[in-house]
Amino acid sequence: MSLIRLAIPKGSLQTSTIDLFKDAGWRIDTSSRSYFPSIHDVDN
């Protein structure tokens, strides 16, 4: 299993970045209290 670390911007680019990953089939859950979002890959 490979591990990839991604940086997701906070602020004005956060929503559009999450939408981009959503279009690719990944669900990203964020919290205003955490800098570490949860990413769910449906293929694994």
TAMO-V644186 format. One record per residue. N is the residue number from 1. RES is the residue in three letters. SS is DSSP state (H for helix, E for strand, L for the rest). Layout:
N RES SS
N RES SS
This chain:
1 MET L
2 SER L
3 LEU L
4 ILE L
5 ARG L
6 LEU L
7 ALA L
8 ILE L
9 PRO L
10 LYS L
11 GLY H
12 SER H
13 LEU H
14 GLN H
15 THR H
16 SER H
17 THR H
18 ILE H
19 ASP H
20 LEU H
21 PHE H
22 LYS H
23 ASP H
24 ALA L
25 GLY L
26 TRP E
27 ARG E
28 ILE E
29 ASP E
30 THR L
31 SER L
32 SER L
33 ARG L
34 SER L
35 TYR L
36 PHE L
37 PRO L
38 SER E
39 ILE E
40 HIS E
41 ASP E
42 VAL L
43 ASP L
44 ASN L
